[in-house]
């Protein structure tokens, strides 16, 4: 696995990639560098352009404009079957009339590899994907959903591609199996050292597996970074909300650089603010897990008074909805063992500290 802090060597580079369908522009001048050996996940809501982008990268569709480079070779005009890439689809596209072994061997057969070599490679890939050797003769229809996923991965690896692309391959599986395969994919990436490019609408999948995450919106990238960076320091309201529960407060900055308190039911106390002496407005962000219930004697950099409205059990966590005295809703999240001992209807004081806030420079 690559070090996400190391820029590394780009194995695939997109320059001003644009795709239109009639009068509709699906991708607007995309620039992207994919590093050698990294696990990059492209995330976005339906219609954001992620499937269109991956089809262009693998060669299934043609660009309207722009360039795609594999190291120092331009490949956007190269047919898909001549590129050193392979795609694992959501549908898996396995051959139902073939055995597991024959499915895995299929790309090798096309290349003219001898039967003995094909069988040996198929058995090696079964072991890599942690399937028993006797699955070689098993019919695809006898395999479970998770086993079919592993067979599809083995067949993709039989191509020995430089880059593996994944088009939401886990989306149709049940929750428990999906969580198991997320971990197996991450482990497979580490063991093979290949470059993985994965698209999904599931933020949870992206957080578990990826070296970097690229968030798409309306045919453009909003932010590309490691998961912790995007979660803690999103560049826009869209990214902040897409990355999970969040509290956002519209603020304008006073001459001292402190948030203007008349816009918030917040008392600001002291501190050297990182945006001090900056003349701008924006969104003050704090994640729910950093908001705490205060006693009358407790202090915090930011304080809100309000009324507890609702409590929601989320397994190991408890989420609370508080309405401030000005009607603003604030979300609090605590571990179950640290739950608030009161009840809905209680008057409460909330607080959080400057180190856990982030200013998004947009109105």
GIMO-V775590 format. One record per run of one state. SS is the DSSP state (H for helix, E for strand, L for the rest). FROM is the first residue (numbers start at 1). TO is the last residue. Records with the same first field share a line. If there is no record, write none. Layout:
SS = FROM-TO + FROM-TO
This chain:
L = 1-9 + 22-23 + 36-38 + 45-49 + 59-64 + 71-72 + 75-79 + 83-84 + 89-98 + 111-114 + 129-132 + 138-138 + 143-144 + 159-162 + 168-174 + 193-194 + 201-202 + 210-211 + 218-219 + 226-226 + 233-236 + 243-246 + 254-258 + 260-260 + 264-266 + 269-280 + 287-287 + 291-291 + 295-301 + 315-316 + 325-328 + 339-346 + 353-353 + 361-363
E = 10-21 + 24-35 + 39-44 + 65-70 + 73-74 + 85-88 + 99-99 + 139-139 + 163-167 + 195-200 + 212-217 + 220-225 + 247-253 + 259-259 + 267-268 + 281-286 + 292-294 + 302-314 + 317-324 + 329-335 + 347-352 + 357-360
H = 50-58 + 80-82 + 100-110 + 115-128 + 133-137 + 140-142 + 145-158 + 175-192 + 203-209 + 227-232 + 237-242 + 261-263 + 288-290 + 336-338 + 354-356
